[in-house]
Amino acid sequence: MIRIMVIAFSLLILAACAVAPLKESGLTQIKPAGVHEECASAKSGQKFLYSFYASAPVDFNIHYHAGEKIFYPFERRGVTRDDGTYVPDHEDIYCLMWTNNQKTMATLNYTYEIQTVVRPLTPPPPTRSGSGY
C-alpha cells in the first residue's frame, strides 16, 4: 500500500511540474560595466512575460545564440523599468540580459515567466452578415 501511495504521489508531482509555467524573480546588484543574465529554454507556442525595475538606467535585451553568432530580437537602451511580452518564433535558449553602463552600482529587481500560448482547437464558426436567423 505504501508503495502505491509513493508512486501516486510521484506521478502527481511530475504532472504538476509538467503544467506549471517557469517563473523566476530576483533582486541583484549589477556592478558598473557589469551584466546580469537569466536564460531559459523556450519554443514557438510559448511566451516570455517579463518585468523589471532598476535603480539606474540599464540596457536590456532578449537574445539567443546560434553557433558563434548572437541574435538580439529585442533591445531597449537606458531604461530603468520595463514590462512586456516576447513570443519566440523557434525553440532555443533565450537570455534576458541587463547591462549597467553607469559608473555606480545598479540594483535590479526582475521577474519573468514562460507560459504556453493557449490557442483555440478549432476556428470559430463564420458569421453571416444580414442573416435572418
N, C-alpha and C positions, 0 to 999 in steps of 0.2 A: 504494500500500500504506500509506503514512504517513497519507494522508487517511482511509482506512478505520479505521486504528488511532485517530486523533484522534476520529472520530465515535463509535466504540465506547466509548472512554474517557469522552467527554462524556455518552453515554447511561447509562453505569454511574454516573457522579457524580449525574446527575439522578434516577436510580432510588433511589440511596442517600438523597438528600435527601427524596424523597417518602415514604419509610417511616420515617425516623428521627424520633423524637419530639423536640420542642423541650425542651431542658434548659438552664437558666440557673442561675448561682450567683454570689455576690458577697460582698464584705466592705466595709462602708462605715461612715462616721461620720454620725450624724444630730445636727444642732445642736439646742440647746434650742428648743422650739416649732417644730422643723423636721419635714419628712417625707421619706421615700424611697418611690418608687413604681416598680413594674415592671408593664408592660402587655403583653398578648399576645392575639392573636385565638384564640378557641376556639368550639366549637359543640356542639350536642347530639350525644352519641355520643363525646365526649371528656371527659377529667377532668384537673384540676389536682392534682398531688401536691406538697405544699409542706412545708417545714421551716425553722425559724429559731431563732436564739438571739440575744438582745440583752443587753448588759451592764447595762441599766437597764430598768424597766418601760416598755413601749410599747403604744399602741393599734394593733391590726392589723385590717384589713378587706379583703374582696374586694368590688369594686364595678364597676358599668358605667354608662355614660351613655346616656340616651335623650332626645335633644333637649337641653333645658336642665335636665332632671331627672337626679339621680344615685340609683341604686338600690344598696342595701347588702344583698345576700343573706347575707353572713356578716360578723360582727364579734366581736372579743374586745378587752376593755379591760384595761390594766395588766398585761400578761403579759411575761415575759422569755424564754419559749420556747413553741413550739407546733409541731405537725406534724399533717397530716391530708390529706384528700381533699375537693375540691369538684367537683361534677358540674354543669356548666352545663345549663340547660334550653332554651337557644336560642343561635344564633350571634351573637356580639358581641365587642367588645374588652373584656376583663376586666382589672382592675388590682388588684394586691396592693399595699397601702399600709400603711406603718408610720409612726406619728406619735409623736414624742418630746415628751411634756408635762412632762418633768423640767427642772430648772434646770441640768443638766450634760449634757455630750455623751454620746451613747449609741453604742456600737459594735454594728453589726448584721451578723450572718453568716447568709446565707439561701441557699436553693436551691429551685427549683421546676421542675416538668416537666409538660408536657402530653402525655398519652397517649390513644390511641384505645381506647375501651372495647370489648373483644372479647366479642361475643355469639354464641351458637351459631346456625348457619344454620337448623337445624330444631329444634323442641322435642323433648325426649327422649320415647321411647315411653312410654305409660301403663303403670303396673304394676297387676297384678290381685292383690288380696289373696285368700288362700285358694285360689290356683290349684294344681292338682296337677301342674303341668309341672315 
